[in-house]
Amino acid sequence: MRNIANIRNAKACLIIPVENQVRELDPKLLLACIAAQRGFAVIIGSHREVDFRITSFPRSLYLNKSMTDRNLKMFRILEKLGHEILTWDEEALVHLPTETYYSRRLSPVAIRYNSHLFAWGEDNAELWRRYPDLPPGMPIHVTGNPRSDMLRPELRAFYEPEAEELQKKYGKFILVNTNFNHVNAFFPAQNLFRPVKNAGEEPQFGKAAVGMSREYAEGLQNHKLAVFKTFKQLIPILDRVFPAHKIIVRPHPTENQQVYKDIANGCQRVKVTNKGNVVPWLMATDVVIHNGCTTGVEAFMMDVPAVSYRAEIDETYDMGFYRLPNLISHQCFDVDQLKETLKKILKGELGAANGDDRRALVKQYLAAQEGPLACERIVDVIEKKMESQAERPEPPLHDRLLGRGFATWRLLVKYVRKHLPGKHAPPEFHRHRYPGISLQELMNRISKIQHVLGDTSSIKAEIIFDQIFLIHP
């Protein structure tokens, strides 16, 4: 591996994989910059490519984003190679009901490979503390999450140029954020249920239903399909009723966009895109419409008017799964109520949802709303861990060789599976989820982050493999 000296001279090396580029790259780059300020070297890039190249990296702290059965193979490889795993759960802010969350998002085996857990807030930490298979003494740190840092007032300047460009390009617009990836996934095997080949067959679980009971998954599918239908009906109505505004439909990053593009073709002012992070879109819009979407939380944090459109109701899912974003948004239960609410917002008669109850609820779910950033708190934990613990011994040669063998075998299996129809995410899905970034654009983003932070230290970025970068002091 090139530039190995830059890692050896650092305090330690962090590996920060990025799975969903538009959602994760900027906040994880913020974390990388703060770590580099403190003397760490950081390897950051495409999650897929990082894992494929894992045998090329020196022993590091691997910052992971889930602890499911699907992580097990990679966790075993990381352990054999001597890497230490620290994890937050990307899906633990707006999370499933407790027992379903445990069976879907936590593996009693996978969690044991972790040395430290980082929680979004007290709700997330308490959820983990109650987990029956939590290893004794597992450190849980209520740090907040890098994604929430990008919502804070002092960080929003990072996105101001993008927000201004969106306003120039689209003028006034209403943002419609969708989250129907459970029933309208980019490829069929990602849905709650796979398509059946023959009529009358019982559908098999898709990727989204793994860890759920069949009853829960079927109920969730029925509810999401019903809500999906109301949103498909809503988009042309918005186009007709609000001629002074464009309607921007922003699908979930892993949704199939074609259904929305087909609707847009029959409208005058509807555009479909999920380009870039959602924050500048929220800064540029007059109002956002969603149903149980994390965007509702992000809008609340940024004082942006948000409306949860609940023309179809099932409290089992609306309050058991999507409780937080629904409760902290204006709620509308039919299209007429929605139209009246939107008119008030667009006239300036109604602002963002607020109130002490809503603020108290968000405080329970989301730490680091003020004071040190979540990224700073995470790096604080890592530094204290390094100061208080002896350096981990290097694994025996036998383990390291096994780790390399397992990694090579995993890479071969992935290569074979991608050529099997319906068995794995197609290559175009990976390009959709992580389209890539140039070194120059990465450096531009680092420069913007440093400017916003008021950081004048020297941080360098280099390419070490395709879509994998080294950031260091």
N, C-alpha and C positions, 0 to 999 in steps of 0.2 A: 504494500500500500504506500502511495506517495505521501509526502509531508508527515511521516511518522514522527519526526523530531518535534514538530509543533504540538503533538499530543503528549509525548514523553516529558516535555518541559512544562506542561500544564499541571495544575493542582490535581486534577483527575479528568477523566473523559466521560461525558454524558452522551448517550445515544437517544435521540428524540425522533422516532418515526412519525410520519405524517400520512394518514390514510386518506382523509378527505381534504383536498387542497383548499377549496374555497372556504371551508369552515375552520380548519385547524392551522393552516400554515402561519398566518399572521400572529395569532397568540403564541404559538410555539416558537416562532422566531423572536418574539419579545422575551420569552423565557431563555432562549439561547443567548440573546444579547446580555441579559442580566447575569447569566452564568459566566459568560466570557468576561464581563466587568470584574468578576470576583476571581478570575484566574483559571477558570475551567476551559477545557477544549470541548467543543460540541460537534457531534456528527448528526446532521439533520437531513431529512429527505424522504422520498417516497417509501412508505412503510414496506411495500412489496419488495422494492429493490434493496432496502436496508437488510431485510431478513434474508434475502437471497445471498447477500454479500457478508453475512455475519461472521464468517470464519476469517475475513480479512481484517477485522478490527481488533485492537488491543482490548484487554479486559476493561469493562466500562460499567457505568450505572445506566441501565436500560429503563427509560421512562415509558411505561406501557399504559394502555387505555382500556383494558378489559381483563376479566379473569374468568373466562368460560372454558368449557371443555375444548373448544376450538383452539385455545391458546396452549394446550398442554404440550403438543409436540415441540412448539417453539420454546416454551419454558424449559423443557428438558434439555434442549440443545444449548440454550443460554447458560443453564447451570453447569453443564459439562464443560463449556468453554470458559467458565469462570466469571461470567457477567453477573451483576446483581440487579434484581428486578424491583422497581418501585412503581406503583400503579395508582392511577385514579380511574374512575369509571365515567367514560364520556356520556353515558346514558343515565346517570344517577341523579340528575337535576329534576327532570320530568320523568319519573320512573313508574314502573308497573306496581300493582299491589304487592305487598310484602312477600307472600309465599311464591307468587308467580315471578317476582323479581329474583328471588333466591334461586329458583329452579332454572331460570333463563339466563341470568347474568352472572351467577357465581357458581364456580365448581369447587367442591370441598377439597379436591386434589390440587387444582391450579392455584388456589389462594395460598397454599402452603409454600409455594415457590417465591412469594413476595416477602420483602424485608420491611417495607413501609407502605402505608396507604395514605393518599391525599384526598380529603373529602371536600365536596363543593360547599357544604355548610353543615350545621348541626343535624338537620334532618337526614342527610346522607350518612353522617358519622353514626347516628343512632341506628339507622337501618343496618349498617355493618355490625355494630356492637351486638345486635340481637340475633345475628346469624349463628345458628347452632354449631356450624363447623368452623367458626372463626378460630384460628390457631391461638392458643393461650399466649398472652403478652404481645400480640400483634400491635405495633404502634399505628394509631390512626390520628392523623394530623388534620385539623379543620383549618385548611389554608385558603379555601376558595380555589378557583380554576383559572388558568390563563385566559380562557375565552371571556370570562366575566371582567377581566382587567380591561379589555378593549372597549367596554361599555362605560368605563368611568370618565368623568368630564375631562380629566387631565390627559387622557389618552386619545380622545376623539379627534384631536387635531391631526392625528395620523391619517384619518380618512377624509378630512375636509376637502382636499383637492378632488378626490373621487366623487364625493357628494356633489360638489359644484359642477363637475362634468356631467353627472347624471341629470341634474336640474337643467343644464344647458341643452342636453340631448332630448329630454322628454318633457320639459316644462313641468306643469302641475300634474301629479299622478297619484292614483290610489294603488297601493301595493296589496296584492292578494298572495299570501304565503300558504302553500299547500303542504300537507304532510301525509300523503296517501301512498307512501312507499310500501305499506303492508299489503295493498291491494292493487297497486299500479306501479309495480317495481320495474326497474330498468330491464331486467330479464326475468322471465316467469318463475324460475326456481327460487327467487328471492322473496316471493310473496308468502303470505301465511300458508297458502295451499298451492301445490303444483297443479297445472292444468291436467284434467283427466283425458286419456286417449279414447276411451269408449264411454258412451252414455250409460249411466247407472253405476259406474265405478265409484268407490269411495276415494276422494282425493287424498293424496299423501301430503304430509307436512312439508312446507317449504322452509327456507332458511329463517324467515321471520317468526315462525311458530315453534322453533326448537326450544324446549324447556317449558312450554305451556301445556296445560291440559287440553284435550281436544275440545271440551265444552267451552273453555275460555277462548281458545283460538277461533272457534266457529262463531261465538258471540261477537268477538272483536271484528272478525271479517264482515259479518252482517251489518254491524254498526258503521264501520268505516266505508263500506260500499254505499250505505244510505247517505252518509254525510258527503261522500264523494259526488253522488248524484246531485245533491243540493248545490255544491260548488260549481259543477258543470252547468247547471241551470242559471246560477247567479251571474257568471261572467258576462253573458250577453246582456243581461238586465242592467248591470253597471255601465256597460258600454252605451246603452240607450239613455239611461236616466241622468248620467253625468257627462254631458258632451264637452264640458270645459276641462275635463281631466282625461289623461290617458290611463288605461288600466294595465298595470304591470303584473303579470302572473309569474311568480317565482316558485317553481316546484322544488320539493325536497331534493337534495343532491342525488339521491339514489332512485328518484322517480323516473318513469318513462314520460317524456315531455310531449309525445306525439298527440295525445288526446287534447291537450291544451292548444297546440298549434293548429289542430283541425278546427277547434272552436274559434281561435283568433282569425282564421281565414274567412269566417263569416261575419266578422265584426269590423268596425271602423278604426278603433283606437286601442285595440288589445295587442300587447307585446308579451312574448314569453321568453324568459331568460333566467338563469340562476348564476349569471356571471359574477364573480367576485364575492367577497364577504358580505353578509347581510347588513353590517353596521352602516356603511355609506348609503345604502338604500333606505334604511330607517331614517337617517339624517336628512335625506332628500325628499321623502314622501310627506304627504299631508295626513295620511292615515293608513294603518295596516289592518287587513281583515285576515283572520285565521280561525282555526278550530282546534284547540288543545295543542297548539304549536309552541315550541320553545321561543319562537320569535315574539310571542306575547310577553314573555318574561323580559326579553331583551328590550322590547319597546317600553315596557314599564320602567326599566332602569334608566332609559334615555328620555323619559317624559314625552314619548311619542304616543299620540292617540291610537289605541288598539281596540278592535272590536272582535269578540269571539262570536261567530255566526253559528248558532245552534238550532238550526231548523229541524234537525233530527236529534232526539235526546235518548240516551241510555245512561242513567246515572251510574251504573256499574262501571262503565268505562270513562264517562265524562268526569266523574268525581273520584274514581278509584285510580285512574291512570293520568288523566289530563287536568286534574284539580287545580294545580298551581296556575298555569297560563289562563285557564277559564276564569278563575276567581279574581285575578288582578287585571282583567280587561273589562270594558263595557260588554255586556252580553245582550245579544239580540236573538229572538226565538222564531222570527218569521221575516220574510223579505220586506214587508211594509215597515216593520219596526227598524230593520237595518237601514232602509232608505232614509227614514226620518232621522235616525242617529247620525248617519253620514252627512246629511244636510246641515245639521247643527254643528258638527265638527268642521266642515268645510267653510261655514260662515263664521267660525270663531266663537260660536256660542257655547261650545262644549270642548273641553281640553282633554288631556290624557287622564285616564283613570287614576285616582289617588285615594287618600284616606289612611287613617292610622291603622285600621285593620289590615289593609293590603300591605302597607309597609312592614308591619309586624310579621305577616306571613312570609314575605320575601326575605326578611332578616333571618327567619328560621331555616330557609333553604339555601341562602347564598351569603357566604362569608366574604370578608375583604372588600366591602363596599366603600370603605374609607381606611385611612392609615396606610401601612405598607401594602403594596400590590400582592396579589396571590402569587405571582411569579417570584417576588422577593421572599415571601414566606416559604415557598417550596425550596428555594436555594438555601435559605437559612437552615431548614431541616437537614438538607444534605450536608452542609458545612458542619453542623453540630454532630451529625452522625459520624463524619470522618474524624472529628476531633476526639469523640468519646469512645470510638471503637478501634480496635487494632485492625491493621490492614488484613483483608481476607487472604488466606493462603492460596497460592496458585493450585488449581486442581492437579491431581496426578496425571502423568503423561497418558496413562490408559484412558482416563476420562476425557481428556482433550482429544485424543484420537477418535474415541466413540462419538464425541460431539461433532467432529468434522465429518465422520461417516454418516451420522444421522442427518446433518445439514445437506450433504450431497444427495442422500436418498430422498429427502423432502423436496429438494429442487427437481429431481428427476420425476417424482410423482406429480408435482405441480405441472411440469412440462407435458406429461402424458395426459393428465386430466383436462387441460385446456383444449385438447383436440377431441374430447368426447362430448357429443352434443347433449345439452341439458344437464350435464354433470357439474359444471363449474361456471363461474363468471366468465363471459367471453372477453377477449382482449380489448374490445371496444369499451366495455364497462370500466376496466381499469384506466383506460385513457380518459374516459369521462370523469372518473372520480379523482384522478390525479393527472391532469393534462401536461404538467411540467412547467418549469420556470427556468429562465436563463440565469447565468451567474450575474450578469449586469443588473437584471431586475431584482434579484435577491439582494445585491449590494445596495441598490436604491432603497429597498425596504428597510434594510439595516440602518442606513443613513437617516431615514425618516424617523425610525424608532429612537435612535440616539438623540435626534433633534428634539423630539417630544419629551424625552426623559431629561433633557439638559445634560446629556452625557458627552464629555469631550475626550474620553479615552479612545485609544486606537483599537479597533476591532477589525480583523481581517477575515475574509471569506474566500475559500478555494474549492474548486471541484476535485473530488477524489474518485468518484465514479459517476456514471450517468445518473443525474437527478439525486445525487448524494453529495453533500457539501460539508466542509470542515470550517467551523467558525471558532476563532481563537483570539486571544489578546495579541 
